[in-house]
Amino acid sequence: MPYSKDYIKQEIRKLVSMLEKDNILVQKIILFGSYANDNPTEWSDVDVALISDDFCGIRFYDIEKIAPYLIQVEPSIEVHPYRTDEFDEDKSFFVHEILKNGMEIEI
C-alpha cells in the first residue's frame, strides 16, 4: 500500500531538518514521480529533488554526504541532490520533467 502524502512530507522534512543541523541548507524540495502525480503503487519509490548550494554538484559525493541521514528516514525515499545553479541552468530532460511535473514541498 502506498504511503500517504502527509507521511512522505513528514519524512522529507525530517531529513531536511537533520541536514540543516549539519549545515547543509536546503533551498528547495521538489517531490516528483508517481507520488507527485498521485499514482503511486506499493512498489513505488519516493523521488525527491533537494536543491542546495551546499552540495558540490557531483552526485556520488553529494549522496555520500547525505547517506548517514537517509538511513534515518523512510527507506523508499530516493534523493536526487542538485546545486541551485545547476538545477536552474540544467535543461536536461530529467530536470525539465521535475520542474514541469514536480510538486514543491514547503520547508
N, CA and C atoms as an extended XYZ file, in Angstrom:
321
Properties=species:S:1:pos:R:3:atomname:S:1:resname:S:1:resid:I:1 pbc="F F F"
N         0.847       -1.185        0.000 N   MET     1
C         0.000        0.000        0.000 CA  MET     1
C         0.893        1.249        0.000 C   MET     1
N         0.633        2.191       -0.888 N   PRO     2
C         1.436        3.422       -0.926 CA  PRO     2
C         1.278        4.237        0.356 C   PRO     2
N         2.280        5.043        0.626 N   TYR     3
C         2.256        5.907        1.803 CA  TYR     3
C         1.413        7.142        1.530 C   TYR     3
N         0.902        7.749        2.589 N   SER     4
C         0.147        8.991        2.425 CA  SER     4
C         1.117       10.132        2.123 C   SER     4
N         0.618       11.154        1.435 N   LYS     5
C         1.458       12.318        1.137 CA  LYS     5
C         1.895       13.010        2.419 C   LYS     5
N         1.029       13.020        3.418 N   ASP     6
C         1.395       13.651        4.692 CA  ASP     6
C         2.585       12.939        5.326 C   ASP     6
N         2.578       11.615        5.289 N   TYR     7
C         3.696       10.848        5.842 CA  TYR     7
C         4.975       11.128        5.059 C   TYR     7
N         4.871       11.145        3.750 N   ILE     8
C         6.036       11.411        2.899 CA  ILE     8
C         6.595       12.794        3.193 C   ILE     8
N         5.732       13.795        3.259 N   LYS     9
C         6.185       15.163        3.555 CA  LYS     9
C         6.860       15.227        4.922 C   LYS     9
N         6.290       14.534        5.892 N   GLN    10
C         6.864       14.500        7.243 CA  GLN    10
C         8.272       13.909        7.211 C   GLN    10
N         8.458       12.815        6.496 N   GLU    11
C         9.766       12.168        6.412 CA  GLU    11
C        10.786       13.041        5.669 C   GLU    11
N        10.338       13.713        4.624 N   ILE    12
C        11.238       14.598        3.875 CA  ILE    12
C        11.652       15.782        4.745 C   ILE    12
N        10.709       16.357        5.462 N   ARG    13
C        11.041       17.479        6.357 CA  ARG    13
C        11.979       17.024        7.477 C   ARG    13
N        11.788       15.809        7.953 N   LYS    14
C        12.690       15.244        8.966 CA  LYS    14
C        14.110       15.161        8.411 C   LYS    14
N        14.242       14.685        7.176 N   LEU    15
C        15.546       14.596        6.524 CA  LEU    15
C        16.178       15.979        6.390 C   LEU    15
N        15.416       16.935        5.912 N   VAL    16
C        15.927       18.298        5.720 CA  VAL    16
C        16.349       18.905        7.046 C   VAL    16
N        15.596       18.652        8.091 N   SER    17
C        15.948       19.156        9.423 CA  SER    17
C        17.287       18.591        9.890 C   SER    17
N        17.499       17.301        9.672 N   MET    18
C        18.778       16.690       10.049 CA  MET    18
C        19.926       17.272        9.230 C   MET    18
N        19.700       17.487        7.950 N   LEU    19
C        20.737       18.064        7.095 CA  LEU    19
C        21.100       19.472        7.561 C   LEU    19
N        20.085       20.254        7.910 N   GLU    20
C        20.330       21.628        8.349 CA  GLU    20
C        21.126       21.677        9.646 C   GLU    20
N        20.930       20.692       10.508 N   LYS    21
C        21.714       20.637       11.751 CA  LYS    21
C        23.186       20.380       11.466 C   LYS    21
N        23.474       19.851       10.279 N   ASP    22
C        24.855       19.598        9.868 CA  ASP    22
C        25.310       20.630        8.823 C   ASP    22
N        24.642       21.785        8.843 N   ASN    23
C        24.974       22.920        7.963 CA  ASN    23
C        24.846       22.618        6.476 C   ASN    23
N        23.913       21.773        6.123 N   ILE    24
C        23.553       21.559        4.722 CA  ILE    24
C        22.175       22.197        4.562 C   ILE    24
N        22.159       23.418        4.056 N   LEU    25
C        20.918       24.178        3.963 CA  LEU    25
C        20.230       23.917        2.627 C   LEU    25
N        19.019       23.431        2.706 N   VAL    26
C        18.245       23.096        1.512 CA  VAL    26
C        17.370       24.295        1.148 C   VAL    26
N        17.524       24.785       -0.084 N   GLN    27
C        16.736       25.925       -0.535 CA  GLN    27
C        15.371       25.515       -1.087 C   GLN    27
N        15.307       24.327       -1.671 N   LYS    28
C        14.057       23.911       -2.301 CA  LYS    28
C        13.950       22.392       -2.273 C   LYS    28
N        12.717       21.912       -2.109 N   ILE    29
C        12.409       20.481       -2.143 CA  ILE    29
C        11.328       20.280       -3.197 C   ILE    29
N        11.553       19.352       -4.107 N   ILE    30
C        10.539       19.054       -5.118 CA  ILE    30
C        10.285       17.548       -5.137 C   ILE    30
N         9.055       17.187       -4.847 N   LEU    31
C         8.604       15.800       -4.947 CA  LEU    31
C         8.213       15.570       -6.406 C   LEU    31
N         8.681       14.481       -7.001 N   PHE    32
C         8.310       14.208       -8.389 CA  PHE    32
C         8.076       12.718       -8.565 C   PHE    32
N         7.647       12.350       -9.738 N   GLY    33
C         7.359       10.944       -9.997 CA  GLY    33
C         5.952       10.573       -9.569 C   GLY    33
N         5.769        9.307       -9.275 N   SER    34
C         4.424        8.789       -9.019 CA  SER    34
C         3.742        9.429       -7.811 C   SER    34
N         4.492        9.774       -6.777 N   TYR    35
C         3.859       10.395       -5.610 CA  TYR    35
C         3.386       11.812       -5.917 C   TYR    35
N         4.122       12.548       -6.705 N   ALA    36
C         3.700       13.900       -7.083 CA  ALA    36
C         2.505       13.851       -8.027 C   ALA    36
N         2.433       12.780       -8.825 N   ASN    37
C         1.351       12.644       -9.804 CA  ASN    37
C         0.146       11.888       -9.254 C   ASN    37
N         0.167       11.599       -7.969 N   ASP    38
C        -0.939       10.898       -7.301 CA  ASP    38
C        -1.256        9.528       -7.897 C   ASP    38
N        -0.207        8.811       -8.326 N   ASN    39
C        -0.452        7.451       -8.817 CA  ASN    39
C         0.617        6.462       -8.352 C   ASN    39
N         0.981        6.498       -7.052 N   PRO    40
C         1.973        5.533       -6.577 CA  PRO    40
C         1.367        4.139       -6.432 C   PRO    40
N         2.234        3.150       -6.555 N   THR    41
C         1.832        1.772       -6.290 CA  THR    41
C         2.589        1.311       -5.045 C   THR    41
N         2.340        0.100       -4.620 N   GLU    42
C         3.039       -0.403       -3.439 CA  GLU    42
C         4.540       -0.543       -3.680 C   GLU    42
N         4.966       -0.562       -4.938 N   TRP    43
C         6.383       -0.719       -5.271 CA  TRP    43
C         7.062        0.605       -5.639 C   TRP    43
N         6.334        1.690       -5.569 N   SER    44
C         6.902        2.991       -5.952 CA  SER    44
C         7.921        3.480       -4.942 C   SER    44
N         8.990        4.086       -5.464 N   ASP    45
C         9.888        4.805       -4.570 CA  ASP    45
C         9.399        6.250       -4.516 C   ASP    45
N         9.978        7.020       -3.617 N   VAL    46
C         9.571        8.409       -3.426 CA  VAL    46
C        10.709        9.278       -3.956 C   VAL    46
N        10.509        9.851       -5.133 N   ASP    47
C        11.550       10.654       -5.773 CA  ASP    47
C        11.497       12.090       -5.276 C   ASP    47
N        12.640       12.561       -4.776 N   VAL    48
C        12.719       13.903       -4.208 CA  VAL    48
C        13.980       14.598       -4.714 C   VAL    48
N        13.804       15.790       -5.274 N   ALA    49
C        14.952       16.626       -5.633 CA  ALA    49
C        15.199       17.579       -4.471 C   ALA    49
N        16.419       17.548       -3.947 N   LEU    50
C        16.829       18.500       -2.913 CA  LEU    50
C        17.794       19.476       -3.568 C   LEU    50
N        17.497       20.756       -3.476 N   ILE    51
C        18.330       21.773       -4.100 CA  ILE    51
C        19.025       22.560       -3.001 C   ILE    51
N        20.373       22.548       -3.052 N   SER    52
C        21.176       23.203       -2.019 CA  SER    52
C        22.511       23.650       -2.590 C   SER    52
N        22.927       24.837       -2.208 N   ASP    53
C        24.252       25.319       -2.597 CA  ASP    53
C        25.351       24.634       -1.796 C   ASP    53
N        24.982       23.848       -0.811 N   ASP    54
C        25.971       23.123       -0.015 CA  ASP    54
C        26.354       21.783       -0.639 C   ASP    54
N        25.717       21.425       -1.742 N   PHE    55
C        26.135       20.251       -2.492 CA  PHE    55
C        27.256       20.659       -3.437 C   PHE    55
N        28.103       19.699       -3.787 N   CYS    56
C        29.239       20.010       -4.671 CA  CYS    56
C        28.881       19.888       -6.147 C   CYS    56
N        27.773       19.227       -6.458 N   GLY    57
C        27.374       19.072       -7.853 CA  GLY    57
C        27.798       17.750       -8.463 C   GLY    57
N        28.521       16.946       -7.711 N   ILE    58
C        28.890       15.604       -8.170 CA  ILE    58
C        28.005       14.631       -7.394 C   ILE    58
N        27.046       14.019       -8.093 N   ARG    59
C        26.005       13.208       -7.441 CA  ARG    59
C        26.570       12.183       -6.453 C   ARG    59
N        27.597       11.461       -6.861 N   PHE    60
C        28.167       10.430       -5.994 CA  PHE    60
C        28.582       11.020       -4.647 C   PHE    60
N        29.290       12.130       -4.666 N   TYR    61
C        29.770       12.746       -3.423 CA  TYR    61
C        28.632       13.366       -2.619 C   TYR    61
N        27.673       13.947       -3.315 N   ASP    62
C        26.544       14.550       -2.607 CA  ASP    62
C        25.695       13.489       -1.912 C   ASP    62
N        25.471       12.372       -2.574 N   ILE    63
C        24.699       11.289       -1.952 CA  ILE    63
C        25.488       10.681       -0.798 C   ILE    63
N        26.790       10.536       -0.986 N   GLU    64
C        27.642       10.032        0.094 CA  GLU    64
C        27.569       10.963        1.316 C   GLU    64
N        27.498       12.254        1.070 N   LYS    65
C        27.432       13.257        2.140 CA  LYS    65
C        26.136       13.144        2.952 C   LYS    65
N        25.035       12.812        2.278 N   ILE    66
C        23.748       12.757        2.976 CA  ILE    66
C        23.329       11.340        3.367 C   ILE    66
N        24.090       10.335        2.962 N   ALA    67
C        23.741        8.935        3.242 CA  ALA    67
C        23.487        8.640        4.722 C   ALA    67
N        24.290        9.183        5.658 N   PRO    68
C        24.024        8.889        7.071 CA  PRO    68
C        22.636        9.341        7.537 C   PRO    68
N        22.076       10.319        6.850 N   TYR    69
C        20.749       10.817        7.221 CA  TYR    69
C        19.650       10.030        6.519 C   TYR    69
N        19.944        9.541        5.339 N   LEU    70
C        18.947        8.788        4.580 CA  LEU    70
C        18.535        7.508        5.295 C   LEU    70
N        19.459        6.907        6.034 N   ILE    71
C        19.117        5.664        6.733 CA  ILE    71
C        18.223        5.909        7.945 C   ILE    71
N        17.974        7.176        8.262 N   GLN    72
C        17.132        7.513        9.410 CA  GLN    72
C        15.712        7.911        9.010 C   GLN    72
N        15.434        7.862        7.712 N   VAL    73
C        14.089        8.193        7.237 CA  VAL    73
C        13.544        7.032        6.409 C   VAL    73
N        12.335        7.194        5.935 N   GLU    74
C        11.663        6.175        5.133 CA  GLU    74
C        12.598        5.652        4.030 C   GLU    74
N        12.858        4.338        4.009 N   PRO    75
C        13.814        3.775        3.046 CA  PRO    75
C        13.426        3.933        1.577 C   PRO    75
N        12.162        4.131        1.289 N   SER    76
C        11.761        4.259       -0.116 CA  SER    76
C        12.016        5.658       -0.684 C   SER    76
N        12.484        6.585        0.157 N   ILE    77
C        12.795        7.932       -0.330 CA  ILE    77
C        14.103        7.891       -1.112 C   ILE    77
N        14.024        8.321       -2.357 N   GLU    78
C        15.202        8.380       -3.229 CA  GLU    78
C        15.519        9.846       -3.515 C   GLU    78
N        16.626       10.302       -2.955 N   VAL    79
C        17.000       11.708       -3.057 CA  VAL    79
C        17.866       11.947       -4.290 C   VAL    79
N        17.570       13.036       -4.977 N   HIS    80
C        18.337       13.488       -6.138 CA  HIS    80
C        18.870       14.875       -5.788 C   HIS    80
N        20.139       14.966       -5.355 N   PRO    81
C        20.688       16.259       -4.932 CA  PRO    81
C        21.134       17.120       -6.119 C   PRO    81
N        20.852       18.401       -6.020 N   TYR    82
C        21.263       19.375       -7.033 CA  TYR    82
C        21.756       20.638       -6.348 C   TYR    82
N        22.710       21.298       -6.970 N   ARG    83
C        23.084       22.651       -6.564 CA  ARG    83
C        22.057       23.599       -7.179 C   ARG    83
N        21.851       24.740       -6.558 N   THR    84
C        20.881       25.696       -7.072 CA  THR    84
C        21.208       26.103       -8.502 C   THR    84
N        22.468       26.434       -8.759 N   ASP    85
C        22.830       26.906      -10.097 CA  ASP    85
C        22.698       25.811      -11.155 C   ASP    85
N        23.057       24.590      -10.846 N   GLU    86
C        22.944       23.538      -11.853 CA  GLU    86
C        21.488       23.169      -12.088 C   GLU    86
N        20.662       23.281      -11.071 N   PHE    87
C        19.246       22.970      -11.245 CA  PHE    87
C        18.588       24.026      -12.118 C   PHE    87
N        18.951       25.284      -11.915 N   ASP    88
C        18.382       26.365      -12.717 CA  ASP    88
C        18.887       26.333      -14.155 C   ASP    88
N        20.153       25.993      -14.335 N   GLU    89
C        20.766       26.046      -15.659 CA  GLU    89
C        20.649       24.737      -16.433 C   GLU    89
N        20.515       23.634      -15.739 N   ASP    90
C        20.483       22.323      -16.387 CA  ASP    90
C        19.122       22.135      -17.057 C   ASP    90
N        19.134       22.069      -18.339 N   LYS    91
C        17.878       21.896      -19.062 CA  LYS    91
C        17.758       20.477      -19.612 C   LYS    91
N        18.325       19.523      -18.888 N   SER    92
C        18.208       18.131      -19.304 CA  SER    92
C        16.744       17.710      -19.231 C   SER    92
N        16.431       16.647      -19.906 N   PHE    93
C        15.066       16.133      -19.893 CA  PHE    93
C        14.620       15.840      -18.468 C   PHE    93
N        15.517       15.260      -17.678 N   PHE    94
C        15.190       14.883      -16.307 CA  PHE    94
C        14.803       16.108      -15.475 C   PHE    94
N        15.623       17.152      -15.525 N   VAL    95
C        15.331       18.375      -14.767 CA  VAL    95
C        14.068       19.039      -15.304 C   VAL    95
N        13.912       19.046      -16.606 N   HIS    96
C        12.710       19.624      -17.209 CA  HIS    96
C        11.458       18.923      -16.675 C   HIS    96
N        11.489       17.606      -16.590 N   GLU    97
C        10.347       16.847      -16.077 CA  GLU    97
C        10.086       17.138      -14.600 C   GLU    97
N        11.147       17.280      -13.827 N   ILE    98
C        10.979       17.615      -12.406 CA  ILE    98
C        10.282       18.962      -12.278 C   ILE    98
N        10.739       19.945      -13.043 N   LEU    99
C        10.146       21.280      -12.985 CA  LEU    99
C         8.710       21.293      -13.503 C   LEU    99
N         8.467       20.537      -14.549 N   LYS   100
C         7.140       20.526      -15.173 CA  LYS   100
C         6.107       19.781      -14.333 C   LYS   100
N         6.489       18.620      -13.802 N   ASN   101
C         5.513       17.748      -13.144 CA  ASN   101
C         5.705       17.601      -11.642 C   ASN   101
N         6.755       18.207      -11.110 N   GLY   102
C         7.022       18.068       -9.682 CA  GLY   102
C         6.142       18.955       -8.822 C   GLY   102
N         6.170       18.671       -7.540 N   MET   103
C         5.382       19.418       -6.567 CA  MET   103
C         6.334       19.934       -5.491 C   MET   103
N         6.429       21.252       -5.371 N   GLU   104
C         7.323       21.817       -4.367 CA  GLU   104
C         6.748       21.595       -2.971 C   GLU   104
N         7.612       21.203       -2.062 N   ILE   105
C         7.219       20.988       -0.669 CA  ILE   105
C         7.808       22.124        0.153 C   ILE   105
N         6.971       22.765        0.929 N   GLU   106
C         7.454       23.858        1.774 CA  GLU   106
C         8.365       23.309        2.854 C   GLU   106
N         9.427       24.055        3.100 N   ILE   107
C        10.397       23.633        4.119 CA  ILE   107
C         9.894       24.046        5.483 C   ILE   107
